[in-house]
Amino acid sequence: MFVGRKKELAKMNQLYDSGKFEFAIFYGRRRVGKTTLINEFCKDKKAIYFVGVEATEKENLTNFSKAIFDVFMPGISLPPFQSFEQLFDYIYPFVKDERIILVIDEYPYLAQSYKPISSIIQTHIDQRFKDSKLFLILCGSSMSFMENQVLGYKSPLYGRRTAQFKIHPFSYKESTLMLTGFEPEEKAILYGVTGGIAEYISRVNNKIGLRENIIELFLTPSGRLFEEPSNLLKQELRDPFTYNAIITAIADGASRLNEIATKVGIETSACSNLLSSLIALGLVKKEIPVTEKVSRKTIYLLEDQMFRFWYRFVFPNMSNIVRGRGEAVFEADINPKLNSYMGIVFEQICTEYLWELKDPPFFFQKMGRWWGNNPKKKRQEEIDILAFRDDDALFGECKWTNSPVGLNVLRDLIEQGKLFNYKNNYFYLFAKNRFTAGCTLEAEKMGNVTLVSFEDMQ
C-alpha cells in the first residue's frame, strides 16, 4: 500500500506532463522510501529502471544494458553495450519524440565504479537530451555524495537539474496511515521507535500488539531491526566501531562536543569530523537555540529516532537478546522507560501539529528548541518549542506523562516567556493525557494560553 508523499508525487506528475526534458534528483537516507515513491510515479508509464551496484564498471554496464533492452527489445538476448557513451547514444532516438522515464537508482554506486559517468551524462544532456522528451531521474542514498557530487557547484551535472527531492522520514500523521489497527498512543510509540522510516513501519504487524511488535522487531535475534543500525554503519562507514561509540554516547545523554569526545576517548577535533559524517548520513543533527544564528551552545542529538531507540535499549542488551531473553528486556528496561524516551518524540509530534495549524495565533517565521541562562534565577532554562516572528512569540511545553499536567508547569512556562522581549506572547501546553482543574482554570483566565491533549491532536 502506497501512502503519503502526495506533494512529491503531484510535483513529479506535473513535470511529467510538461512533455519537455526533465531531470530530477532524489536523495535521502536508506529505507526512507525513495524507490517506492519513484516506482509509484512510474506506474502505467514507459520507464527504464536501472539500479547501480557495488561492482565493476563492466558489471554495471551489463546490467544497465539489460534494463534498456528489456524495455526496447523484450525477449531478445543481445550483447551489452561496449561503453556508456554507446548506451546513451542508443537511447536518444527513442526519447527524441516519446516520453520515456530513465531511472538510475543508487547512482553513487554507478559513479564509484565509473568516475566519468557524470561528465558523460552532462555531455548527452547538453548536446541531445535537453531537446528530447526524456525524464531522467538520478537517485541515491549517500546524501553527502548526492549533495556534493551531483548537486554541488563543482559537479559536471550542476545547473542541469529541473527538480530535486530530499526525501525525509514520514511525519507522525503520515506514519499513522500505515499503522492501522492501533490506538493513538500505540501509533505514537511505534512512530517513535521506527523514526518514521517507511520501510521499518511497513514491518509492523497490526495483528499483534505494541509490546509484541517491539519484541519481534528489535528484541529477537532474527528480528528485522535487531542489527539494522550496525549493518547500516558497516555499509556507509569505514570505521563503524568509533561511530558506534559516538552514537552510544549521544544516546546516553552526552550532547556537547567535549562531552561526547570524553566519553568516546578521542580528541575533540577528531570527534567533530566523525560527527560531520554522521550528520551527512542523516543520523545526527547539530542544534543551536532557535533564536540564535551563531552560538557556542551547540549540541548534538540523534536525528534518527530508530537509532536513538536501538542504542538506548537494544545495544546494551545484545547478550540477553541473543540468549532469548527479549521479553525480559522489554519488561525490565524498556517498558518502565517508554514515557521518558517518548519525551523528545512528543516534542516532534507537537512541533508538526503547530506547523499544520489552520489558524495559528500568528504566522510562524521560525520554530525550534531554546536553551540558555536565566540571569534572575541563575540557572539554565529549556523551552521545548519557541516560535516567533517580529513582536509575536509562542512558547510550548510538551509533557508525555501519565499524570495530568498541573498549574506549576504553566507558571514555569510563563516565567520563561519573561526572558524575552516579545510584545505578544502565546503559551501552548501539550499533554499526553489531560490537565488539572487548576491549570485549566488559569488558562481560561489568561486568554493567551492553549491547552492541547494528545487526544485533541488526532
C-alpha positions in Angstrom: 0.0 0.0 0.0 1.4 3.4 -1.0 0.7 6.2 1.4 1.9 9.8 1.9 4.3 11.7 -0.5 1.3 13.4 -2.1 3.2 16.7 -2.7 6.2 14.9 -4.2 4.1 12.7 -6.4 2.0 15.7 -7.6 5.1 17.7 -8.5 6.6 14.7 -10.4 3.4 14.3 -12.4 3.4 18.0 -13.2 6.9 17.7 -14.5 6.0 14.6 -16.5 3.1 16.4 -18.1 5.4 19.2 -19.3 6.4 17.0 -22.2 9.9 18.6 -22.1 13.2 17.2 -20.9 13.2 16.9 -17.2 16.0 16.0 -14.8 15.0 15.2 -11.2 17.4 14.2 -8.4 16.2 12.2 -5.4 18.2 11.6 -2.2 17.6 10.7 1.4 18.8 8.1 3.9 18.4 4.4 3.3 14.9 2.8 3.8 13.2 6.2 3.7 11.0 5.3 0.7 12.7 6.9 -2.3 12.5 3.8 -4.5 8.8 3.2 -3.5 8.0 6.7 -4.5 9.7 6.5 -7.8 8.0 3.2 -8.6 4.6 4.7 -7.8 5.4 7.5 -10.1 6.5 5.2 -12.9 3.3 3.1 -12.7 1.5 3.0 -16.1 4.3 5.0 -17.7 7.1 3.8 -20.0 10.2 3.6 -17.9 13.7 2.1 -17.8 14.7 1.3 -14.3 18.4 0.6 -13.5 19.9 0.1 -10.1 23.6 0.6 -9.6 25.5 -1.9 -7.6 28.8 -2.1 -5.8 30.6 -3.8 -8.6 32.9 -3.2 -11.6 32.2 -0.8 -14.4 31.6 -3.8 -16.7 29.0 -5.4 -14.4 27.1 -2.1 -14.1 27.3 -1.5 -17.9 26.0 -5.1 -18.5 23.1 -4.6 -16.0 22.2 -1.2 -17.4 22.2 -2.6 -21.0 19.8 -5.4 -19.9 17.5 -2.8 -18.3 17.3 -0.9 -21.6 16.9 -4.0 -23.8 14.1 -5.3 -21.5 12.1 -2.1 -22.5 13.0 -1.7 -26.1 13.8 -5.3 -27.2 11.9 -7.5 -24.8 12.5 -11.2 -25.1 15.6 -10.8 -27.3 19.1 -11.6 -25.9 21.6 -9.0 -27.0 25.2 -8.4 -26.1 25.8 -5.4 -23.7 26.9 -2.0 -25.0 30.6 -1.5 -25.3 30.5 1.8 -23.4 28.2 4.2 -21.6 28.5 6.6 -24.4 27.2 4.0 -26.8 24.4 3.2 -24.3 23.1 6.8 -24.1 23.5 7.2 -27.9 21.2 4.2 -28.3 18.6 5.7 -26.0 18.4 9.1 -27.8 16.3 8.1 -30.9 13.6 6.6 -28.6 13.3 9.6 -26.3 13.6 12.2 -29.0 9.9 12.2 -29.7 8.4 9.9 -27.0 8.0 10.5 -23.3 10.2 7.9 -21.5 11.5 7.8 -17.9 15.0 6.7 -17.3 15.7 6.0 -13.6 19.3 5.4 -12.3 18.8 4.3 -8.7 21.8 4.0 -6.3 23.6 6.4 -8.6 26.6 6.7 -6.2 27.5 3.1 -6.8 27.5 3.6 -10.6 29.6 6.7 -10.2 32.1 5.0 -7.9 32.5 2.1 -10.4 32.9 4.5 -13.4 34.0 8.0 -12.4 33.4 9.8 -15.8 29.7 8.9 -15.8 28.6 12.3 -14.6 30.5 14.0 -17.3 29.1 11.7 -19.9 25.5 12.3 -18.7 26.2 16.1 -18.7 27.5 15.9 -22.3 24.5 14.0 -23.5 22.1 16.4 -21.7 23.8 19.5 -23.3 24.1 18.0 -26.8 21.0 15.9 -27.2 18.7 15.2 -24.2 17.8 18.8 -23.4 15.7 18.9 -26.7 14.2 15.5 -26.1 11.2 14.2 -24.1 13.4 12.2 -21.7 12.5 12.3 -18.0 15.8 11.5 -16.3 15.9 10.6 -12.6 19.1 10.1 -10.5 18.5 8.6 -7.0 21.0 7.9 -4.2 21.1 7.1 -0.5 24.5 8.6 0.1 23.4 12.1 0.9 26.9 13.6 1.1 27.7 12.2 -2.4 24.4 13.4 -3.9 24.7 16.9 -2.3 28.4 17.3 -3.3 29.0 15.2 -6.4 25.6 15.6 -8.1 24.0 18.8 -6.8 27.3 20.6 -5.8 28.8 23.5 -7.7 31.8 21.5 -8.9 29.7 18.7 -10.2 29.5 18.3 -14.0 25.7 18.0 -13.6 25.4 21.3 -11.7 22.7 23.5 -13.2 21.2 20.7 -15.3 18.5 19.5 -12.9 15.0 20.8 -13.2 13.9 19.5 -9.8 15.3 17.9 -6.7 13.6 16.0 -3.9 15.2 15.4 -0.5 13.0 12.6 0.9 12.5 12.8 4.6 11.1 10.3 7.1 7.3 10.3 7.4 5.7 12.7 9.9 3.7 11.3 12.7 0.4 11.9 10.8 1.8 10.2 7.7 3.1 7.3 9.7 -0.4 6.7 11.2 -1.7 6.0 7.7 0.4 2.8 7.8 -0.3 1.9 11.4 -3.8 0.7 11.1 -5.4 -1.2 14.0 -3.5 0.5 16.8 -4.6 3.1 19.4 -3.3 6.6 19.0 -0.8 6.2 21.9 0.5 3.0 20.4 0.8 4.7 17.0 2.9 7.5 18.6 5.2 4.9 20.2 5.6 2.9 17.0 6.4 6.1 15.2 8.9 6.9 17.9 10.8 3.6 17.6 10.7 3.4 13.8 11.7 7.1 13.3 9.0 7.5 10.6 11.2 5.4 8.2 8.7 3.9 5.7 10.4 0.5 5.4 10.5 0.0 9.1 6.9 1.0 9.6 5.9 -1.5 6.9 7.4 -4.3 9.1 4.9 -3.5 11.9 2.4 -6.3 12.2 -1.1 -5.0 13.0 -2.3 -8.5 14.0 -0.2 -8.3 17.2 0.1 -5.6 19.9 2.7 -2.9 20.6 4.7 -4.9 23.0 4.9 -7.9 20.7 5.9 -5.8 17.7 8.8 -4.2 19.6 9.9 -7.6 20.8 9.6 -9.2 17.3 11.3 -6.3 15.5 14.1 -5.4 18.0 14.4 -7.9 20.7 14.6 -11.2 18.7 17.9 -12.2 17.0 16.0 -12.8 13.7 14.1 -9.5 14.1 14.2 -7.1 11.1 15.7 -4.3 13.2 17.8 -6.3 15.6 21.1 -5.5 13.7 19.9 -2.7 11.4 21.9 0.2 12.7 25.1 -1.9 12.8 24.5 -3.1 9.2 23.9 0.5 8.0 27.0 1.8 9.6 29.1 -1.0 8.1 27.6 -0.2 4.7 28.3 3.5 4.9 31.4 4.0 7.0 34.9 2.6 7.1 35.3 2.7 10.9 32.0 1.7 12.4 33.5 1.0 15.8 34.3 4.6 16.7 31.0 5.8 15.2 29.2 3.2 17.3 30.8 4.7 20.4 29.8 8.3 19.4 26.2 7.3 18.8 26.1 5.4 22.1 27.4 8.5 23.9 24.7 10.7 22.4 22.0 8.1 23.1 23.2 8.0 26.7 22.7 11.8 27.1 26.0 13.4 26.0 25.2 16.3 23.8 28.1 18.7 23.7 31.2 18.1 21.7 33.6 17.9 24.6 31.2 15.5 26.5 30.9 13.2 23.5 34.7 13.2 22.9 35.5 12.5 26.5 33.0 9.6 26.7 34.5 8.1 23.5 38.1 8.8 24.4 39.2 10.8 21.4 40.3 14.4 20.6 37.5 16.9 20.1 38.8 17.7 16.6 38.6 14.0 15.5 35.2 13.8 17.2 34.0 16.8 15.2 35.0 15.3 11.9 33.2 12.0 12.8 30.1 13.9 13.8 30.1 15.6 10.4 30.0 12.3 8.7 27.0 11.2 10.9 25.2 14.4 10.1 25.8 13.9 6.4 24.1 10.4 6.8 21.1 12.0 8.5 21.8 10.1 11.7 22.9 13.0 13.9 21.8 16.7 13.9 23.5 19.8 15.2 21.4 22.3 17.0 21.7 25.8 18.4 19.0 27.7 20.2 16.3 28.7 17.7 16.7 32.5 18.3 20.5 32.4 17.5 22.3 32.3 14.2 25.7 31.5 15.6 26.2 30.1 19.1 28.6 28.4 21.4 25.7 26.5 22.8 25.8 23.9 20.0 24.5 20.5 21.0 24.3 17.2 19.0 21.3 15.0 19.0 20.3 11.8 17.2 18.2 12.8 14.2 17.2 9.2 13.6 14.8 8.1 16.3 15.1 4.4 15.4 18.9 4.7 16.1 18.1 6.5 19.3 15.8 3.7 20.4 18.2 1.0 19.3 21.3 2.4 21.0 19.4 3.2 24.2 17.7 -0.2 24.6 18.9 -2.8 22.2 22.7 -2.3 22.0 23.3 -2.5 25.8 21.1 -5.7 25.9 22.5 -7.6 23.0 23.8 -10.5 25.1 20.3 -11.0 26.8 18.6 -10.8 23.4 20.8 -13.4 21.8 20.1 -15.7 24.8 16.4 -15.4 24.0 15.5 -13.0 26.8 13.9 -10.3 24.7 10.7 -10.3 26.6 12.6 -9.8 29.9 14.5 -6.9 28.4 11.2 -5.3 27.4 9.7 -5.7 30.8 12.8 -4.7 32.8 14.4 -2.0 30.7 12.0 -0.6 28.0 8.5 -0.6 29.4 9.4 1.4 32.5 11.3 4.0 30.5 9.0 4.4 27.5 7.4 7.6 28.8 10.9 9.2 29.3 12.0 8.0 25.8 8.9 9.5 24.2 9.6 13.0 25.6 11.6 14.1 22.5 9.3 12.2 20.2 6.3 14.0 21.6 8.1 17.4 21.1 8.5 16.5 17.5 4.8 15.5 17.2 3.7 18.8 18.8 6.0 20.8 16.5 4.4 19.1 13.5 1.0 19.9 15.0 1.8 23.6 15.3 3.2 23.9 11.8 0.0 22.4 10.4 -2.4 24.7 12.4 -5.0 26.1 10.1 -5.5 29.2 12.2 -2.2 29.8 14.2 -2.0 32.8 16.5 0.4 34.4 14.1 2.5 33.5 11.0 5.5 31.5 12.3 8.8 32.6 10.9 11.0 30.1 12.8 10.3 27.3 15.3 12.5 25.1 17.4 14.0 24.4 20.8 15.7 27.0 23.0 18.0 26.8 26.0 20.0 29.3 27.8 20.7 31.1 31.1 18.1 32.6 33.4 20.0 35.6 35.0 17.4 36.2 37.7 17.3 32.7 39.0 20.9 31.9 38.0 20.0 28.6 36.3 19.8 27.0 32.9 16.3 27.0 31.2 15.0 24.9 28.4 11.9 25.6 26.2 10.6 22.7 24.2 9.1 24.8 21.5 9.7 28.5 20.7 8.1 30.0 17.5 8.4 33.7 16.7 8.0 36.4 14.1 8.6 40.1 14.7 6.8 41.1 18.0 5.0 37.7 18.4 6.2 34.6 20.1 4.7 31.2 21.0 6.1 29.2 23.9 5.3 25.5 24.1 5.8 22.8 26.8 5.3 19.1 26.0 4.6 16.6 28.7 4.4 12.8 27.8 3.4 11.7 31.3 0.6 9.6 32.7 -0.3 12.2 35.4 -2.2 15.3 34.4 -0.3 18.5 33.7 -0.6 20.9 36.5 -0.6 24.7 37.1 3.1 24.7 38.1 4.0 23.7 34.6 2.0 26.6 33.1 3.5 29.1 35.6 7.1 27.9 34.8 6.4 28.4 31.1 5.0 31.9 31.6 8.1 32.8 33.6 10.3 31.5 30.8 8.4 33.8 28.4 9.6 36.8 30.5 13.2 36.0 29.5 12.4 37.6 26.1 11.1 41.0 25.0 8.3 40.0 22.6 5.2 42.2 22.9 2.6 39.4 22.3 3.2 36.1 24.0 1.1 32.9 23.4 1.5 29.8 25.5 0.7 26.2 24.4 0.8 23.3 26.8 0.7 19.8 25.3 -0.2 16.8 27.5 -0.2 13.1 26.8 -3.4 12.8 28.9 -5.1 15.8 30.5 -4.7 18.9 32.6 -5.6 19.6 36.3 -8.6 21.7 37.1 -6.3 24.5 38.4 -4.3 24.6 35.2 -7.5 24.6 33.1 -9.0 27.5 35.1 -5.8 29.6 34.9 -5.6 29.1 31.2 -9.1 30.3 30.7 -8.5 33.4 32.8 -5.3 34.3 30.9 -6.8 34.1 27.5 -3.5 33.6 25.7 -3.0 30.0 26.8 -4.0 27.0 24.8 -4.2 23.5 26.3 -3.8 20.6 23.9 -4.1 17.0 24.9 -2.8 14.2 22.7 -6.4 13.2 22.0 -7.1 16.7 20.7 -4.3 16.2 18.2 -5.8 13.2 16.5 
